Amino acid sequence: MRLQAQREACLNVIGAAHDLSERVYPALLEILRSDGPAETPPDFLKVEQAAIRAAVDRLELEGPTEVIPLAHEIIEAARGIDEDCMMEIPALESIYRISGGLVRISRLFNLSKELTAEFSEEITENIRNAIIDHDSDRIRTTLQPVVDRRYITAFQAHEIATCRWDYLVGVEGGIHHYLDDARMDFTKAAHTILAERQGSRRNWLIGRLSQSRGEHQSPRGRWTFRWRRPRTGASSGRPGA
């Protein structure tokens, strides 16, 4: 029962960390779509972070104790995501302003209907292609007409030109890279420890089962014998039986 409780405690930590990683991008979208402040709100990912802390609390009660330090690294990595997102909000707001929605710039990047209605197709296509190509200088140049007409500010144009888009949306790790690494380290360590304990438990059970069946090992060799009740009657070898 204790081994099962430890396994469940480890799975809870892994699941909570995974859930937070999955929630980062949708949570950022929610901030931008609500026209919120240029920083992460006080309740940003707090539910997910609380779930991780609760899972680690249970782990500290159930064990295995060897992976508790790795679980605390998960907590620290989750806390760091909040700070990283706060730093990247200006870039997200800026690119959201011209896109009307967040998408990876390494894929097809679409501009907002408001922007395409406001400016010529030549200008908007130049902007879109420059963003897809990750060309910072071209992005600044193609956005200049948009800045001149005060659709966006020069600061926003700079943020769009230098936006680390794949990082922000979590491609190949991205903004939650350290959390994913911490979760993987924890998972590997927990698997190894629990597998070892499962093997020890299995060997112990086999030993107990062997003893309950009356099997014993000879001190002179690795063979077993069974205690048998002496036979009675003719087979016992007693005279007159």
Residue pairs with C-beta under 8 A, 6 or more apart in sequence:
2 62
2 63
3 194
3 197
3 198
3 201
5 62
6 62
6 63
6 64
6 194
6 197
7 194
8 62
9 55
9 58
9 59
9 61
9 62
9 63
10 59
10 64
10 67
10 186
10 190
10 194
12 55
12 58
12 59
13 52
13 55
13 56
13 59
13 71
13 74
13 186
13 190
14 183
14 186
14 187
14 190
15 55
16 48
16 51
16 52
16 54
16 55
17 52
17 74
17 78
17 179
17 182
17 183
17 186
18 183
19 48
19 51
20 45
20 48
20 49
20 51
20 52
20 78
20 81
20 176
20 179
21 170
21 176
21 179
21 180
21 183
23 45
23 48
24 45
24 81
24 85
24 170
24 175
24 176
25 102
25 168
25 169
25 170
27 44
27 45
27 85
28 85
28 89
28 92
28 102
28 168
29 102
31 40
31 41
31 44
31 89
31 92
32 92
32 93
32 96
32 102
38 89
38 90
38 93
39 86
39 89
40 82
40 85
40 86
40 89
44 82
44 85
45 78
45 81
45 82
45 85
48 78
49 75
49 78
49 79
49 82
52 74
52 75
52 78
53 75
55 71
56 68
56 71
56 72
56 74
56 75
59 67
59 68
59 71
60 68
64 190
64 193
64 194
64 197
66 189
66 193
67 186
67 189
67 190
67 193
70 182
70 185
70 186
70 189
71 186
73 182
73 185
73 186
74 179
74 182
74 183
74 186
76 182
77 176
77 178
77 179
77 181
77 182
78 179
80 178
80 179
81 175
81 176
81 179
84 175
85 175
88 164
88 168
88 175
90 155
90 159
91 159
91 160
91 162
91 163
91 164
91 168
92 102
92 163
92 168
93 156
93 159
94 152
94 155
94 156
94 157
94 159
94 160
94 163
95 102
95 159
95 160
95 163
95 165
96 102
97 112
97 152
97 156
98 111
98 112
98 115
98 127
98 146
98 152
98 160
99 109
99 110
99 111
99 112
100 110
100 111
100 112
100 113
100 114
100 115
101 110
101 112
102 168
102 169
103 109
103 110
104 165
104 166
104 169
104 171
105 131
105 132
105 134
105 163
105 165
105 166
106 132
106 134
106 165
106 166
106 171
108 132
109 128
109 131
109 132
110 128
111 124
111 127
111 128
115 124
115 146
115 151
116 124
118 149
118 151
119 145
119 146
119 149
119 151
123 142
123 145
123 146
126 138
126 142
127 139
127 142
127 143
127 146
130 138
130 139
130 141
130 142
131 139
131 160
136 161
136 162
137 161
139 157
139 160
139 161
140 157
140 158
140 161
143 152
143 157
143 160
143 161
144 157
146 152
146 157
147 153
147 154
147 157
152 160
166 172
166 174
167 174
167 175
168 174
168 175
169 175
170 176
173 180
173 181
210 224
213 226
214 226
214 227
215 224
215 225
215 226
216 224
216 225
216 227
217 223
217 224
218 224
218 225
230 236
232 241
233 241
234 241
